[in-house]
Amino acid sequence: MACLKKTFDGSNLPALVNKIVKGQFTPIKQNFTQEFRNLISNLLQRNADMRPTAKEVKRDVINLLNKLHLDRYHIWNKNHHELTTANDMYLGLQKDEDAE
């Protein structure tokens, strides 16, 4: 779903079943974080004993969301600071022009 395409794809039902049983799927694109790619790979483990528990998935998803939120906050904060600085500069220029 993250890649906006089917995890397993086959030209017919037996081919699809074969790919699922063998665990053959297109790797997650590199533009996703390593943590996200690891989570997906772990969820798609062929051996059920190797898959994460629901509690582990919940923990990992919460960690990913927190990291995403922090990354966006830092980007917003950086951009907001730059916009404030630019706005202060504009207001400073405006005041200088008014003084003339």
Buried (B, 14 or more C-beta within 10 A) or exposed (E): EEBEEEBBEBEEEEEBEEBBEEEEBEEBEEEBBEEBBBBBEBEBEEEEEEBBEEEEBEEBEEEBEEEEEEEEEEEEEEEEEEEEEEEEEEEEEEEEEEEE
